[in-house]
Amino acid sequence: MKYLIVGLGNIGPEYELTRHNIGFLILDKLADDNDTRFQPARYANIANIKYRGRSIQLVKPTTFMNLSGKAVNYWMKELKITKENILVIVDDIALPFGKIRLRAK
């Protein structure tokens, strides 16, 4: 079974280490922990990791955040991954820093 984890953020040095780029930062950590590197690809930088026999594609869109759906849609179709097997990581200004929320929507 294949999975897709998308880390959202904005490209450019002015956003690099900001809360707005938490999705990118978390995917960078996952890639580092699994000794893999991101490669440039269509609409995104991508990496692949294995976890408990599962293939997990990491996607950092190279579009700005408001256009990230284009990258998610492309990689979902390209890799034939259902929406139930996608996790999107994004900051939420409505949550206090350090809190997480998971929801199925």
ZABAFI-395305 format. One record per atom (N, C-alpha, C): x, y, z; residue number from 1; atom name; residue in one letter. Coordinates in steps of 0.001 Angstrom, whole numbers, plus 524288, in hexadecimal, padded with zeros to 5 digits. Example, Ala and Ser with C-alpha at 12.3 -4.5 7.8 and 13.67 -1.06 7.14 Angstrom:
BEGIN
<rec px="83386" py="7E9C6" pz="81E78" n="1" atom="N" res="A"/>
<rec px="8300C" py="7EE6C" pz="81E78" n="1" atom="CA" res="A"/>
<rec px="83390" py="7F31C" pz="81E78" n="1" atom="C" res="A"/>
<rec px="83232" py="7F736" pz="81BA8" n="2" atom="N" res="S"/>
<rec px="83566" py="7FBDC" pz="81BE4" n="2" atom="CA" res="S"/>
<rec px="83264" py="8001E" pz="81EBE" n="2" atom="C" res="S"/>
***
This chain:
BEGIN
<rec px="80343" py="7FB69" pz="80000" n="1" atom="N" res="M"/>
<rec px="80000" py="80000" pz="80000" n="1" atom="CA" res="M"/>
<rec px="80377" py="804E1" pz="80000" n="1" atom="C" res="M"/>
<rec px="801EE" py="808CA" pz="7FCF7" n="2" atom="N" res="K"/>
<rec px="804F3" py="80D96" pz="7FC88" n="2" atom="CA" res="K"/>
<rec px="80236" py="8120B" pz="7FF64" n="2" atom="C" res="K"/>
<rec px="8056E" py="8158F" pz="8015C" n="3" atom="N" res="Y"/>
<rec px="8037F" py="81A0F" pz="8043E" n="3" atom="CA" res="Y"/>
<rec px="80634" py="81EFC" pz="80252" n="3" atom="C" res="Y"/>
<rec px="8039F" py="82361" pz="80334" n="4" atom="N" res="L"/>
<rec px="805AE" py="82871" pz="801AE" n="4" atom="CA" res="L"/>
<rec px="80569" py="82C0B" pz="80663" n="4" atom="C" res="L"/>
<rec px="809CA" py="82E4C" pz="807C9" n="5" atom="N" res="I"/>
<rec px="809DA" py="8324D" pz="80BD5" n="5" atom="CA" res="I"/>
<rec px="80B94" py="83757" pz="8092C" n="5" atom="C" res="I"/>
<rec px="80830" py="83B49" pz="80984" n="6" atom="N" res="V"/>
<rec px="8093D" py="84057" pz="8071F" n="6" atom="CA" res="V"/>
<rec px="80A51" py="8443D" pz="80B72" n="6" atom="C" res="V"/>
<rec px="80EBA" py="846CF" pz="80B1D" n="7" atom="N" res="G"/>
<rec px="8100B" py="84AF8" pz="80EC6" n="7" atom="CA" res="G"/>
<rec px="80F63" py="8502B" pz="80C08" n="7" atom="C" res="G"/>
<rec px="80BD2" py="8536B" pz="80DF8" n="8" atom="N" res="L"/>
<rec px="80ADC" py="85867" pz="80B6B" n="8" atom="CA" res="L"/>
<rec px="80E46" py="85CB6" pz="80DA9" n="8" atom="C" res="L"/>
<rec px="80F7D" py="8605A" pz="80A4B" n="9" atom="N" res="G"/>
<rec px="8129B" py="864E5" pz="80BB5" n="9" atom="CA" res="G"/>
<rec px="81308" py="86869" pz="806FD" n="9" atom="C" res="G"/>
<rec px="81609" py="86C7D" pz="8078F" n="10" atom="N" res="N"/>
<rec px="81709" py="86FFF" pz="8032D" n="10" atom="CA" res="N"/>
<rec px="81CCA" py="86FD1" pz="801D1" n="10" atom="C" res="N"/>
<rec px="81DDD" py="87018" pz="7FCC3" n="11" atom="N" res="I"/>
<rec px="82347" py="87005" pz="7FAF9" n="11" atom="CA" res="I"/>
<rec px="825B2" py="87566" pz="7FBC1" n="11" atom="C" res="I"/>
<rec px="82AC8" py="87570" pz="7FC52" n="12" atom="N" res="G"/>
<rec px="82D9E" py="87A5D" pz="7FCD6" n="12" atom="CA" res="G"/>
<rec px="83016" py="87AFA" pz="80225" n="12" atom="C" res="G"/>
<rec px="8349C" py="87D9A" pz="80248" n="13" atom="N" res="P"/>
<rec px="83791" py="87E2A" pz="8072C" n="13" atom="CA" res="P"/>
<rec px="834B3" py="88133" pz="80B70" n="13" atom="C" res="P"/>
<rec px="8312C" py="884B0" pz="809ED" n="14" atom="N" res="E"/>
<rec px="82E69" py="887C1" pz="80DE9" n="14" atom="CA" res="E"/>
<rec px="82AAC" py="88478" pz="81130" n="14" atom="C" res="E"/>
<rec px="82952" py="87FCA" pz="80F5B" n="15" atom="N" res="Y"/>
<rec px="825C7" py="87C4F" pz="81236" n="15" atom="CA" res="Y"/>
<rec px="82895" py="877AA" pz="814A7" n="15" atom="C" res="Y"/>
<rec px="82D8E" py="87708" pz="81378" n="16" atom="N" res="E"/>
<rec px="83069" py="87230" pz="81485" n="16" atom="CA" res="E"/>
<rec px="82F97" py="86FDD" pz="819F6" n="16" atom="C" res="E"/>
<rec px="83070" py="872BF" pz="81E07" n="17" atom="N" res="L"/>
<rec px="83003" py="8708D" pz="82351" n="17" atom="CA" res="L"/>
<rec px="82B6A" py="872E7" pz="82656" n="17" atom="C" res="L"/>
<rec px="82746" py="87426" pz="823A3" n="18" atom="N" res="T"/>
<rec px="822BA" py="87667" pz="8263C" n="18" atom="CA" res="T"/>
<rec px="81EB7" py="8722E" pz="82788" n="18" atom="C" res="T"/>
<rec px="81B3C" py="8737C" pz="82B0B" n="19" atom="N" res="R"/>
<rec px="81700" py="86FF0" pz="82C80" n="19" atom="CA" res="R"/>
<rec px="813C5" py="86E74" pz="827B6" n="19" atom="C" res="R"/>
<rec px="81356" py="87214" pz="82415" n="20" atom="N" res="H"/>
<rec px="81048" py="8712F" pz="81F52" n="20" atom="CA" res="H"/>
<rec px="81276" py="86C92" pz="81C31" n="20" atom="C" res="H"/>
<rec px="8175C" py="86B3F" pz="81CFA" n="21" atom="N" res="N"/>
<rec px="819DC" py="866FD" pz="81A11" n="21" atom="CA" res="N"/>
<rec px="81A78" py="86205" pz="81D44" n="21" atom="C" res="N"/>
<rec px="8174D" py="8615C" pz="82134" n="22" atom="N" res="I"/>
<rec px="817BC" py="85CC1" pz="8248D" n="22" atom="CA" res="I"/>
<rec px="8173D" py="857B2" pz="82177" n="22" atom="C" res="I"/>
<rec px="8140A" py="8579D" pz="81D6D" n="23" atom="N" res="G"/>
<rec px="8137F" py="852F1" pz="81A2B" n="23" atom="CA" res="G"/>
<rec px="8189F" py="85171" pz="8179A" n="23" atom="C" res="G"/>
<rec px="81B65" py="8554B" pz="81571" n="24" atom="N" res="F"/>
<rec px="82082" py="85449" pz="8130D" n="24" atom="CA" res="F"/>
<rec px="8245E" py="8524F" pz="81727" n="24" atom="C" res="F"/>
<rec px="82463" py="854D1" pz="81BB2" n="25" atom="N" res="L"/>
<rec px="82829" py="85372" pz="81FCF" n="25" atom="CA" res="L"/>
<rec px="8275B" py="84DDE" pz="821C4" n="25" atom="C" res="L"/>
<rec px="8227F" py="84C4D" pz="8226B" n="26" atom="N" res="I"/>
<rec px="8216B" py="846FD" pz="82440" n="26" atom="CA" res="I"/>
<rec px="82313" py="842FD" pz="82029" n="26" atom="C" res="I"/>
<rec px="82204" py="84406" pz="81B33" n="27" atom="N" res="L"/>
<rec px="823AE" py="84061" pz="8171B" n="27" atom="CA" res="L"/>
<rec px="82999" py="84022" pz="816A2" n="27" atom="C" res="L"/>
<rec px="82C3C" py="84491" pz="81760" n="28" atom="N" res="D"/>
<rec px="831F6" py="84485" pz="8175B" n="28" atom="CA" res="D"/>
<rec px="8340F" py="840F5" pz="81BAE" n="28" atom="C" res="D"/>
<rec px="831A1" py="84134" pz="82039" n="29" atom="N" res="K"/>
<rec px="83339" py="83DE2" pz="824A4" n="29" atom="CA" res="K"/>
<rec px="8323D" py="83820" pz="8236C" n="29" atom="C" res="K"/>
<rec px="82DB4" py="836E1" pz="82137" n="30" atom="N" res="L"/>
<rec px="82C92" py="83174" pz="81FB7" n="30" atom="CA" res="L"/>
<rec px="83090" py="82F70" pz="81BC8" n="30" atom="C" res="L"/>
<rec px="831E5" py="832A1" pz="817F9" n="31" atom="N" res="A"/>
<rec px="835BB" py="8310F" pz="81407" n="31" atom="CA" res="A"/>
<rec px="83B11" py="8303D" pz="8168D" n="31" atom="C" res="A"/>
<rec px="83CB1" py="833D7" pz="819E2" n="32" atom="N" res="D"/>
<rec px="841BD" py="8334E" pz="81C91" n="32" atom="CA" res="D"/>
<rec px="841E8" py="82E67" pz="81FE3" n="32" atom="C" res="D"/>
<rec px="83DC1" py="82D65" pz="822CF" n="33" atom="N" res="D"/>
<rec px="83D8E" py="828C5" pz="82633" n="33" atom="CA" res="D"/>
<rec px="83DBF" py="823AF" pz="8231B" n="33" atom="C" res="D"/>
<rec px="83C4B" py="823E8" pz="81E2B" n="34" atom="N" res="N"/>
<rec px="83C3A" py="81F3E" pz="81ADA" n="34" atom="CA" res="N"/>
<rec px="84087" py="81F51" pz="816B8" n="34" atom="C" res="N"/>
<rec px="8446D" py="822A3" pz="8178A" n="35" atom="N" res="D"/>
<rec px="848FA" py="822F9" pz="8140F" n="35" atom="CA" res="D"/>
<rec px="84788" py="82379" pz="80E51" n="35" atom="C" res="D"/>
<rec px="843DD" py="826E2" pz="80D33" n="36" atom="N" res="T"/>
<rec px="8425F" py="827DF" pz="807C5" n="36" atom="CA" res="T"/>
<rec px="8425C" py="82DBB" pz="806D7" n="36" atom="C" res="T"/>
<rec px="84271" py="82F3A" pz="801FB" n="37" atom="N" res="R"/>
<rec px="84287" py="834B8" pz="80078" n="37" atom="CA" res="R"/>
<rec px="83E22" py="835C8" pz="7FC93" n="37" atom="C" res="R"/>
<rec px="83C5C" py="83A93" pz="7FC8E" n="38" atom="N" res="F"/>
<rec px="8385D" py="83C3B" pz="7F8D9" n="38" atom="CA" res="F"/>
<rec px="83AC8" py="83D33" pz="7F384" n="38" atom="C" res="F"/>
<rec px="837D2" py="83BCD" pz="7EF8A" n="39" atom="N" res="Q"/>
<rec px="83964" py="83CAC" pz="7EA24" n="39" atom="CA" res="Q"/>
<rec px="83558" py="84025" pz="7E783" n="39" atom="C" res="Q"/>
<rec px="8370F" py="843B4" pz="7E427" n="40" atom="N" res="P"/>
<rec px="83340" py="846F1" pz="7E15E" n="40" atom="CA" res="P"/>
<rec px="8300C" py="843A2" pz="7DD91" n="40" atom="C" res="P"/>
<rec px="82B10" py="844C1" pz="7DD50" n="41" atom="N" res="A"/>
<rec px="82779" py="841F9" pz="7D9D5" n="41" atom="CA" res="A"/>
<rec px="82330" py="845CE" pz="7D83D" n="41" atom="C" res="A"/>
<rec px="81F64" py="843EB" pz="7D56F" n="42" atom="N" res="R"/>
<rec px="81B30" py="8474C" pz="7D398" n="42" atom="CA" res="R"/>
<rec px="817F8" py="8496D" pz="7D822" n="42" atom="C" res="R"/>
<rec px="817A6" py="84E74" pz="7D897" n="43" atom="N" res="Y"/>
<rec px="814A3" py="8514F" pz="7DC8E" n="43" atom="CA" res="Y"/>
<rec px="81681" py="85087" pz="7E228" n="43" atom="C" res="Y"/>
<rec px="81ABA" py="84D9D" pz="7E304" n="44" atom="N" res="A"/>
<rec px="81C3C" py="84C72" pz="7E86C" n="44" atom="CA" res="A"/>
<rec px="821C8" py="84A5D" pz="7E8B8" n="44" atom="C" res="A"/>
<rec px="823CA" py="84A53" pz="7ED6F" n="45" atom="N" res="N"/>
<rec px="82870" py="84750" pz="7EEBA" n="45" atom="CA" res="N"/>
<rec px="82672" py="8426C" pz="7F171" n="45" atom="C" res="N"/>
<rec px="8287D" py="83DE9" pz="7EFE1" n="46" atom="N" res="I"/>
<rec px="82660" py="83902" pz="7F1E1" n="46" atom="CA" res="I"/>
<rec px="82AAA" py="83584" pz="7F417" n="46" atom="C" res="I"/>
<rec px="82922" py="83236" pz="7F7AF" n="47" atom="N" res="A"/>
<rec px="82C94" py="82E3B" pz="7F9F2" n="47" atom="CA" res="A"/>
<rec px="8292C" py="8298C" pz="7FB4F" n="47" atom="C" res="A"/>
<rec px="82B9D" py="8250E" pz="7FBC1" n="48" atom="N" res="N"/>
<rec px="828C4" py="8204D" pz="7FD17" n="48" atom="CA" res="N"/>
<rec px="82B4C" py="81DD3" pz="801D5" n="48" atom="C" res="N"/>
<rec px="82813" py="81C39" pz="80591" n="49" atom="N" res="I"/>
<rec px="82A07" py="81960" pz="80A18" n="49" atom="CA" res="I"/>
<rec px="826DD" py="81458" pz="80AAD" n="49" atom="C" res="I"/>
<rec px="82903" py="810BA" pz="80D8A" n="50" atom="N" res="K"/>
<rec px="82648" py="80BD9" pz="80ED3" n="50" atom="CA" res="K"/>
<rec px="8255E" py="80BCF" pz="814B2" n="50" atom="C" res="K"/>
<rec px="820B3" py="80A18" pz="8162F" n="51" atom="N" res="Y"/>
<rec px="81F68" py="809A1" pz="81BB6" n="51" atom="CA" res="Y"/>
<rec px="81BF7" py="804D6" pz="81C6E" n="51" atom="C" res="Y"/>
<rec px="81DF1" py="80114" pz="81F5F" n="52" atom="N" res="R"/>
<rec px="81B12" py="7FC37" pz="8206B" n="52" atom="CA" res="R"/>
<rec px="81900" py="7F9B8" pz="81B6B" n="52" atom="C" res="R"/>
<rec px="81C50" py="7F990" pz="81779" n="53" atom="N" res="G"/>
<rec px="81AF1" py="7F71D" pz="8128E" n="53" atom="CA" res="G"/>
<rec px="81780" py="7FA65" pz="80F01" n="53" atom="C" res="G"/>
<rec px="81674" py="7FF27" pz="8109A" n="54" atom="N" res="R"/>
<rec px="8132A" py="8029C" pz="80D73" n="54" atom="CA" res="R"/>
<rec px="8168E" py="806A3" pz="80AA8" n="54" atom="C" res="R"/>
<rec px="814FA" py="807EF" pz="805EA" n="55" atom="N" res="S"/>
<rec px="8179E" py="80BF6" pz="802E7" n="55" atom="CA" res="S"/>
<rec px="814E3" py="81128" pz="803E2" n="55" atom="C" res="S"/>
<rec px="817DF" py="814FD" pz="805A1" n="56" atom="N" res="I"/>
<rec px="815AE" py="81A1B" pz="806CC" n="56" atom="CA" res="I"/>
<rec px="81880" py="81E2E" pz="8037C" n="56" atom="C" res="I"/>
<rec px="8158A" py="820CA" pz="80031" n="57" atom="N" res="Q"/>
<rec px="817A8" py="824EB" pz="7FCEB" n="57" atom="CA" res="Q"/>
<rec px="81710" py="82A12" pz="7FFCF" n="57" atom="C" res="Q"/>
<rec px="81B60" py="82CE5" pz="80079" n="58" atom="N" res="L"/>
<rec px="81B4C" py="83201" pz="802F3" n="58" atom="CA" res="L"/>
<rec px="81B3C" py="83624" pz="7FEAD" n="58" atom="C" res="L"/>
<rec px="817B5" py="839E0" pz="7FF18" n="59" atom="N" res="V"/>
<rec px="81720" py="83DDF" pz="7FB09" n="59" atom="CA" res="V"/>
<rec px="81726" py="8434F" pz="7FD81" n="59" atom="C" res="V"/>
<rec px="81AC7" py="84685" pz="7FBA0" n="60" atom="N" res="K"/>
<rec px="81AF4" py="84C09" pz="7FD1F" n="60" atom="CA" res="K"/>
<rec px="819D1" py="84F32" pz="7F827" n="60" atom="C" res="K"/>
<rec px="81502" py="85132" pz="7F796" n="61" atom="N" res="P"/>
<rec px="813AF" py="85416" pz="7F2D9" n="61" atom="CA" res="P"/>
<rec px="8174F" py="858C1" pz="7F1F5" n="61" atom="C" res="P"/>
<rec px="8189C" py="859A7" pz="7ED13" n="62" atom="N" res="T"/>
<rec px="81BD4" py="85E31" pz="7EBB5" n="62" atom="CA" res="T"/>
<rec px="8186B" py="862B5" pz="7E9D8" n="62" atom="C" res="T"/>
<rec px="8135F" py="8621E" pz="7EA74" n="63" atom="N" res="T"/>
<rec px="80FB6" py="8665C" pz="7E977" n="63" atom="CA" res="T"/>
<rec px="80F03" py="8694F" pz="7EE94" n="63" atom="C" res="T"/>
<rec px="80CF0" py="86E03" pz="7EE52" n="64" atom="N" res="F"/>
<rec px="80B95" py="87099" pz="7F332" n="64" atom="CA" res="F"/>
<rec px="806F0" py="86DC6" pz="7F59B" n="64" atom="C" res="F"/>
<rec px="8063D" py="86E88" pz="7FAAE" n="65" atom="N" res="M"/>
<rec px="80269" py="86B7C" pz="7FD99" n="65" atom="CA" res="M"/>
<rec px="7FCEF" py="86BAE" pz="7FB32" n="65" atom="C" res="M"/>
<rec px="7FB47" py="87031" pz="7F953" n="66" atom="N" res="N"/>
<rec px="7F5FA" py="87092" pz="7F733" n="66" atom="CA" res="N"/>
<rec px="7F55A" py="86D96" pz="7F20F" n="66" atom="C" res="N"/>
<rec px="7F99D" py="86BAC" pz="7EFC2" n="67" atom="N" res="L"/>
<rec px="7F961" py="86881" pz="7EAFF" n="67" atom="CA" res="L"/>
<rec px="7FB31" py="862E2" pz="7EBEB" n="67" atom="C" res="L"/>
<rec px="7FBDD" py="8616A" pz="7F0D0" n="68" atom="N" res="S"/>
<rec px="7FDF9" py="85C41" pz="7F208" n="68" atom="CA" res="S"/>
<rec px="7FA5D" py="857CE" pz="7F06B" n="68" atom="C" res="S"/>
<rec px="7F552" py="858DD" pz="7EFDF" n="69" atom="N" res="G"/>
<rec px="7F1A9" py="854D4" pz="7EE2D" n="69" atom="CA" res="G"/>
<rec px="7F313" py="85292" pz="7E8E1" n="69" atom="C" res="G"/>
<rec px="7F570" py="855B9" pz="7E594" n="70" atom="N" res="K"/>
<rec px="7F720" py="853E3" pz="7E06C" n="70" atom="CA" res="K"/>
<rec px="7FB43" py="84FA3" pz="7E0FA" n="70" atom="C" res="K"/>
<rec px="7FEF8" py="8507C" pz="7E475" n="71" atom="N" res="A"/>
<rec px="80318" py="84C9A" pz="7E563" n="71" atom="CA" res="A"/>
<rec px="800DA" py="847B5" pz="7E7F6" n="71" atom="C" res="A"/>
<rec px="7FD84" py="84861" pz="7EBD4" n="72" atom="N" res="V"/>
<rec px="7FB2E" py="843E5" pz="7EE8E" n="72" atom="CA" res="V"/>
<rec px="7F80C" py="8409D" pz="7EAB1" n="72" atom="C" res="V"/>
<rec px="7F4D6" py="84326" pz="7E796" n="73" atom="N" res="N"/>
<rec px="7F1A4" py="84062" pz="7E3BF" n="73" atom="CA" res="N"/>
<rec px="7F511" py="83D6F" pz="7DFCF" n="73" atom="C" res="N"/>
<rec px="7F923" py="83FFA" pz="7DDE9" n="74" atom="N" res="Y"/>
<rec px="7FC94" py="83D75" pz="7DA1B" n="74" atom="CA" res="Y"/>
<rec px="7FF17" py="8388B" pz="7DC65" n="74" atom="C" res="Y"/>
<rec px="80167" py="838EC" pz="7E113" n="75" atom="N" res="W"/>
<rec px="8042C" py="83476" pz="7E35A" n="75" atom="CA" res="W"/>
<rec px="80078" py="83033" pz="7E52C" n="75" atom="C" res="W"/>
<rec px="7FBDD" py="831A9" pz="7E6E1" n="76" atom="N" res="M"/>
<rec px="7F7E8" py="82DD2" pz="7E855" n="76" atom="CA" res="M"/>
<rec px="7F683" py="82A75" pz="7E395" n="76" atom="C" res="M"/>
<rec px="7F5B2" py="82CF8" pz="7DF16" n="77" atom="N" res="K"/>
<rec px="7F469" py="82A18" pz="7DA50" n="77" atom="CA" res="K"/>
<rec px="7F926" py="82731" pz="7D825" n="77" atom="C" res="K"/>
<rec px="7FD9C" py="829B8" pz="7D81A" n="78" atom="N" res="E"/>
<rec px="80262" py="8275D" pz="7D5F9" n="78" atom="CA" res="E"/>
<rec px="803D5" py="82258" pz="7D8D7" n="78" atom="C" res="E"/>
<rec px="80341" py="8226C" pz="7DE03" n="79" atom="N" res="L"/>
<rec px="804BE" py="81DE8" pz="7E138" n="79" atom="CA" res="L"/>
<rec px="8002A" py="81A48" pz="7E26B" n="79" atom="C" res="L"/>
<rec px="7FB83" py="81BBA" pz="7E088" n="80" atom="N" res="K"/>
<rec px="7F6C2" py="8189B" pz="7E166" n="80" atom="CA" res="K"/>
<rec px="7F5CF" py="817AE" pz="7E737" n="80" atom="C" res="K"/>
<rec px="7F5A3" py="81BFD" pz="7EA12" n="81" atom="N" res="I"/>
<rec px="7F4C2" py="81BCC" pz="7EFB4" n="81" atom="CA" res="I"/>
<rec px="7EF65" py="81E1D" pz="7F0D5" n="81" atom="C" res="I"/>
<rec px="7EC47" py="81B44" pz="7F3C4" n="82" atom="N" res="T"/>
<rec px="7E70B" py="81D26" pz="7F517" n="82" atom="CA" res="T"/>
<rec px="7E751" py="82164" pz="7F943" n="82" atom="C" res="T"/>
<rec px="7E343" py="82492" pz="7F972" n="83" atom="N" res="K"/>
<rec px="7E347" py="828E0" pz="7FD3C" n="83" atom="CA" res="K"/>
<rec px="7E369" py="826ED" pz="802E0" n="83" atom="C" res="K"/>
<rec px="7E19D" py="8222B" pz="803CA" n="84" atom="N" res="E"/>
<rec px="7E1CA" py="81FF4" pz="80916" n="84" atom="CA" res="E"/>
<rec px="7E769" py="81EDC" pz="80ADB" n="84" atom="C" res="E"/>
<rec px="7EB05" py="81EA5" pz="80728" n="85" atom="N" res="N"/>
<rec px="7F081" py="81D79" pz="80866" n="85" atom="CA" res="N"/>
<rec px="7F3FD" py="8224E" pz="807F6" n="85" atom="C" res="N"/>
<rec px="7F1A0" py="826D9" pz="80895" n="86" atom="N" res="I"/>
<rec px="7F48B" py="82BC1" pz="8084E" n="86" atom="CA" res="I"/>
<rec px="7F43C" py="82E8D" pz="80D87" n="86" atom="C" res="I"/>
<rec px="7F8B9" py="8306D" pz="80F47" n="87" atom="N" res="L"/>
<rec px="7F90A" py="833B6" pz="813ED" n="87" atom="CA" res="L"/>
<rec px="7FB65" py="838E3" pz="81237" n="87" atom="C" res="L"/>
<rec px="7F8B7" py="83D2F" pz="81379" n="88" atom="N" res="V"/>
<rec px="7FAA4" py="84265" pz="81238" n="88" atom="CA" res="V"/>
<rec px="7FC2F" py="84513" pz="8174D" n="88" atom="C" res="V"/>
<rec px="800FF" py="84701" pz="81781" n="89" atom="N" res="I"/>
<rec px="802FA" py="849AC" pz="81C2A" n="89" atom="CA" res="I"/>
<rec px="8035A" py="84F7B" pz="81AF7" n="89" atom="C" res="I"/>
<rec px="800A2" py="85297" pz="81E18" n="90" atom="N" res="V"/>
<rec px="8005E" py="85839" pz="81D3E" n="90" atom="CA" res="V"/>
<rec px="7FFD2" py="85AF9" pz="8227B" n="90" atom="C" res="V"/>
<rec px="801A6" py="85FD0" pz="822C8" n="91" atom="N" res="D"/>
<rec px="800DF" py="862C3" pz="8279F" n="91" atom="CA" res="D"/>
<rec px="7FB47" py="864BC" pz="827DD" n="91" atom="C" res="D"/>
<rec px="7F97F" py="865D9" pz="82C89" n="92" atom="N" res="D"/>
<rec px="7F43E" py="867F4" pz="82D4E" n="92" atom="CA" res="D"/>
<rec px="7F49F" py="86C43" pz="8315F" n="92" atom="C" res="D"/>
<rec px="7F416" py="87102" pz="82FAC" n="93" atom="N" res="I"/>
<rec px="7F4B7" py="87580" pz="83326" n="93" atom="CA" res="I"/>
<rec px="7F0B8" py="8757B" pz="83795" n="93" atom="C" res="I"/>
<rec px="7EC5E" py="872A0" pz="836E5" n="94" atom="N" res="A"/>
<rec px="7E851" py="87266" pz="83AF3" n="94" atom="CA" res="A"/>
<rec px="7E9E8" py="86EE8" pz="83F82" n="94" atom="C" res="A"/>
<rec px="7EDFE" py="86BBE" pz="83ECE" n="95" atom="N" res="L"/>
<rec px="7EFCB" py="86851" pz="84305" n="95" atom="CA" res="L"/>
<rec px="7F475" py="86AC5" pz="845D1" n="95" atom="C" res="L"/>
<rec px="7F4CB" py="86A1A" pz="84AED" n="96" atom="N" res="P"/>
<rec px="7F967" py="86BFD" pz="84DB6" n="96" atom="CA" res="P"/>
<rec px="7FE48" py="86919" pz="84BC8" n="96" atom="C" res="P"/>
<rec px="802AE" py="86BD5" pz="84BC2" n="97" atom="N" res="F"/>
<rec px="8078E" py="86972" pz="84A12" n="97" atom="CA" res="F"/>
<rec px="808B8" py="86496" pz="84D5B" n="97" atom="C" res="F"/>
<rec px="80A0B" py="86050" pz="84AC9" n="98" atom="N" res="G"/>
<rec px="80B45" py="85B6F" pz="84D77" n="98" atom="CA" res="G"/>
<rec px="806B7" py="857AD" pz="84DE3" n="98" atom="C" res="G"/>
<rec px="80212" py="85954" pz="84C71" n="99" atom="N" res="K"/>
<rec px="7FD79" py="855EF" pz="84C83" n="99" atom="CA" res="K"/>
<rec px="7FC99" py="853B8" pz="84714" n="99" atom="C" res="K"/>
<rec px="7FA99" py="84EDF" pz="846D8" n="100" atom="N" res="I"/>
<rec px="7F950" py="84C94" pz="841C8" n="100" atom="CA" res="I"/>
<rec px="7F394" py="84AFF" pz="841B5" n="100" atom="C" res="I"/>
<rec px="7F184" py="84AA1" pz="83D06" n="101" atom="N" res="R"/>
<rec px="7EC29" py="848D8" pz="83C4A" n="101" atom="CA" res="R"/>
<rec px="7EC2F" py="8453B" pz="8379A" n="101" atom="C" res="R"/>
<rec px="7E9BB" py="840D0" pz="8382E" n="102" atom="N" res="L"/>
<rec px="7E91A" py="83D21" pz="833E7" n="102" atom="CA" res="L"/>
<rec px="7E353" py="83CC5" pz="832AB" n="102" atom="C" res="L"/>
<rec px="7E21F" py="83CEE" pz="82D98" n="103" atom="N" res="R"/>
<rec px="7DCAA" py="83C3F" pz="82C0F" n="103" atom="CA" res="R"/>
<rec px="7DC88" py="83999" pz="826B1" n="103" atom="C" res="R"/>
<rec px="7D849" py="836FE" pz="825C7" n="104" atom="N" res="A"/>
<rec px="7D7C2" py="833CA" pz="82112" n="104" atom="CA" res="A"/>
<rec px="7D61E" py="836E3" pz="81C48" n="104" atom="C" res="A"/>
<rec px="7D521" py="83BD9" pz="81CB0" n="105" atom="N" res="K"/>
<rec px="7D356" py="83EED" pz="8182C" n="105" atom="CA" res="K"/>
<rec px="7D7CB" py="84009" pz="81481" n="105" atom="C" res="K"/>
***
